[in-house]
Amino acid sequence: MFEVTFVRANRSGERRAMMGIQPGGTLAFSNVPARMIVEAAYDLRPGQLIGGPGWLNLERFDIMAKAGQEMPREQLNLMLQALLSASRFRRIGRSKRGRGQPLQRDPTDPAIVLP
């Protein structure tokens, strides 16, 4: 888990997005589309996250998440996945009945397909 997290919707209207890992194990995302955040969390290339609700492409977020110490990228990705599952991103993969499914990668297929 991250020691400190800050997540907010970015409604600035800007098109430029910035994502990075800062010293001390800090993830810094500014004006990043939701789809790109999910792709980063699951180490997906553009085009490997297939489908999903329209808001994934439209809604943008600022995230500052501090791990408190240097960590390998793989560990930060797992922590970002946990952060997404604890936030509004839980809507991803929900059926009309409202049941959410955690995103999981099939080791034989590099893509994740969303309803």
C-alpha positions in Angstrom: 0.0 0.0 0.0 1.0 3.5 -0.7 1.7 5.7 2.4 0.1 8.7 0.9 -2.3 8.9 -2.0 -4.0 11.8 -3.8 -6.5 11.1 -6.6 -8.7 13.7 -8.2 -10.5 14.2 -11.5 -8.7 16.6 -13.8 -11.2 18.8 -15.7 -8.7 21.4 -17.0 -9.4 20.6 -20.6 -5.7 20.3 -21.4 -4.7 17.5 -23.8 -1.2 16.9 -22.5 -0.7 14.1 -19.9 2.4 13.4 -17.8 3.2 10.1 -16.0 6.3 9.3 -14.1 8.1 7.6 -11.2 9.9 10.0 -9.0 12.6 9.3 -6.4 11.4 7.6 -3.3 8.9 5.4 -5.0 6.4 8.2 -5.9 4.0 7.8 -8.8 3.1 11.2 -10.3 0.3 11.3 -12.9 -1.1 14.6 -14.2 -4.1 14.8 -16.5 -3.9 11.2 -17.5 -6.8 9.4 -19.1 -8.3 6.6 -17.1 -7.4 4.1 -19.8 -3.7 5.0 -19.6 -3.7 4.6 -15.9 -5.1 1.1 -16.2 -2.6 0.3 -18.9 0.2 1.5 -16.7 -1.0 -0.5 -13.7 -1.2 -3.7 -15.7 1.9 -3.0 -17.8 -0.1 -3.0 -21.0 0.9 -1.4 -24.3 -1.6 0.9 -26.0 -4.2 -1.4 -27.7 -3.9 -4.2 -25.2 -6.8 -3.0 -23.1 -9.8 -3.8 -25.3 -13.3 -2.4 -24.9 -14.5 -1.0 -21.6 -16.9 1.9 -20.8 -16.5 5.2 -22.8 -15.4 7.2 -19.7 -12.1 5.3 -19.7 -11.1 7.4 -22.7 -12.7 10.7 -21.6 -12.1 11.1 -17.9 -8.6 12.3 -16.8 -7.0 12.1 -13.4 -4.2 13.5 -11.3 -2.6 10.9 -9.0 0.2 11.3 -6.5 1.0 8.1 -4.7 4.0 7.8 -2.4 5.4 4.5 -1.4 7.9 5.9 1.1 10.9 4.1 -0.4 12.4 3.0 -3.7 10.6 0.0 -5.1 10.8 -2.0 -8.3 8.4 -1.0 -11.0 6.6 -4.4 -10.7 5.8 -3.7 -7.0 4.6 -0.1 -7.8 2.3 -1.6 -10.5 0.8 -4.0 -8.0 0.3 -1.1 -5.6 -1.3 1.0 -8.3 -3.7 -1.9 -9.1 -4.7 -2.0 -5.4 -5.3 1.7 -5.5 -7.5 1.4 -8.6 -9.6 -1.4 -7.1 -10.2 0.8 -4.0 -11.3 3.8 -6.1 -13.9 4.7 -8.7 -12.1 2.4 -11.2 -14.0 -0.5 -9.6 -16.7 0.3 -12.1 -14.6 -1.3 -14.8 -15.9 -4.8 -15.7 -19.2 -4.4 -13.9 -22.2 -6.1 -15.4 -25.7 -4.7 -15.5 -26.2 -6.5 -12.2 -23.5 -4.4 -10.6 -21.0 -7.2 -9.9 -17.4 -6.2 -10.4 -14.7 -8.4 -11.6 -11.1 -7.7 -10.9 -8.9 -7.2 -14.0 -6.7 -10.2 -14.5 -4.2 -11.0 -17.2 -4.3 -14.3 -19.0 -0.7 -15.4 -19.2 -1.3 -16.8 -22.7 -2.8 -13.5 -24.1 -1.2 -10.1 -23.6 -4.5 -8.2 -23.9 -7.2 -7.5 -21.3 -10.8 -7.5 -22.7 -13.4 -5.4 -20.9 -17.2 -5.7 -21.4 
